[in-house]
Amino acid sequence: MAAPPVPPPDLHPGLEELSVARAGLNRAIGLAFAFSVAVNLLMLTPPLYMLQVYDRVLVSHSAETLLSLTLIAAFLMLALGLLDHARARILARVGARFQAGLDARVMRAALHRLALAPADPAALAAQRDLDALARLWASPLLPALFDAPWTPVFAMLVVLFHPWLGALALGGGMVLVALAWASQRLGEGRGHTATLAAMTADRLSESLRAGGEPLPGTGFSRWAASRERALLAGIEASDAAGRFAVAGRTFRLFLQSAMLGLAAWLVLRQELSPGAMIATSILVGRALQPVEQALAHWPMASAALRARRRLAGLLSAVPPPPPRLPLPQPRALLTVAGLSILPPGGATPILRGVSFTLAPGQALGVIGASGAGKSALARVLAGLWPVAAGEVRLDGATLAQYGPDRLGQLIGCLPQRVVLFDGTVAENIARLDPNPAADKVIAAATGAGAHRLILSLAEGYDTRLSPSGSPLSGGQLQRLALARALYDDPVLLILDEPNANLDRDGTDALNRAVGAAKARGGAVLVMAHRPAALQECDLLMVLQDGRMAAFGPRDEVLRQTVRNATAIARPGAAA
């Protein structure tokens, strides 16, 4: 089935899923907001202290009054600091819990989407987008937004001192809000362009690193040009955001000075007291502080909003799997009926009408020209690609009924392109199982004929590997991948070109592994070009022109369709 398009941002249910994840944290968010109320009330301490000092202490010359006011102010400012710190800690933990609650869901959705559309930008940026949303909770922007409702309260207090001061404060606040709006409107497009350019450069960098040992100069000029475009786009976005941030900060400083000047003029006219003049300056600074902080951190907010839209689109394109009743251990009975396969994003089927049954203890070889659909069939049977038409059942149940985690335990897969994890040899064989059983790891390696090969490495099973595969050769990589496929005795074993890089000893080990899997009642599929991989196959399927051209007992199909049937059927034939 073709890869489904990501729905428009305003329509997909992924937004609801993100909202539900945040709703579970509403109590903590409510507590942080309550602390914000207390913080903003305590913010009245400095202007009230100044007002009392100028209008009462300096007039009465009372040291006792000054000491009492100072002690009270010190206690209130200590409480302010503690509550502000507690609020920041709560919001940081809200972000961490939000991320922890969605980490697995987002990773599964991204992997599923990348299997269908390897270049999907939403899937490629999924983890970074989730990180951006989590960082937003820990940023100064959220406290500023919590403080924003108090801006008109402080402005009204200024109005109580004098209407002209209130008018100037409100007018200045409107200018700062206009700057914030313009920053968001004009900077969002540049920020989106910069993000896409950076993702393109990162994707090219990953592809070069995944190549292991590229030839000198391969792809570097293109990578450098991509990095340059990303840097230029980032600079443009930074310049656009910086202009508004500097404009907002400069205007706020000017506004505070203008407020102080106007207040001083009112004092000279005896319409305002000196204490009120100082208190007004502090109140205006506090009223405009959330606006300035929001303006300064708006690029982060804009990036988080874009990340939220991309994540919502990804989660909508890949709905969460429904809860499944755990099924018992199935028999290795694979039934395929009327199977048709579409490439991701394609409209023309790769295969049509494939039907067969593979019983426990049987091995099926699949042959055909390059592009005949062997690897596509392997991906569908492994549950990586969806079924366009027909059905695939394991012991009577569709693959979806087992769920992705259970399916990963039941099916061992050796893909055509081997990719290693960043970890030890043992961790790679155990598929990054957090608690791998040593006996199962060694049994899988022994079954793949890789045990002695692993012991010959400097650190044995504890040798660190990277995605590039170093220090292993191509044949060693394939043996290690075979051990990973054999780990924990899967019911169904799918091997795609398993002997492409193997020598005679490796091919013999491969055939012994297939025979052992059959002997314990498993089912095996071998997609192959080289005949030596078919020695243990009981059945043979020939794919041609998008259809199953032949299927039946191996020797019978070989006699009918393949010229080198004798070489394939003869045990010990050359690889």
Protein Blocks (a to p, Z undefined) as FASTA:
>chain_A
ZZdddddfklpmklmmmmmmmmmmmmmmmmmmmmmmmmmmmmmmmmmmmmmmmmmmmmno
paklmmmmmmmmmmmmmmmmmmmmmmmmmmmmmmmmmmmmmmmmmmmmmmmmmmmmmmlm
klmmmmmmmmmmmmmmmpmklmmmmmmmmmmmmmmmmmmmomklmmmmmmmmmmmmmmmm
mmmmmmmmmmmmmmmmmmmmmmmmmmmmmnopacehihklmmmmmmmmmmmmmmmmmmmm
mmmmmmmmmmmmmmmmmmmmmmmmmmmnopacfklmmmmmmmmmmmmmmmmmmmmmmmmm
mmmmmmmmmmmmmmmmmccdddddddddddfddcdehiacddehiabdfbghiacdddeh
iacddeddehilmmmmmmmmnomaccfbdcddeehiafklnojmlmmmmpccddfbdcdd
dddfklmmnoopabbcfklmmmmmmmnopmmmmmmpmnlmmlccdfkopacdfklmmmmm
mmmmmggpiabdcdehkllmccfklmmmmmmmmmmmmmnopacddddfblklmmmpmbdc
ddeehiafbgcdfklmmmmmpmklmmmmpghiaZZ
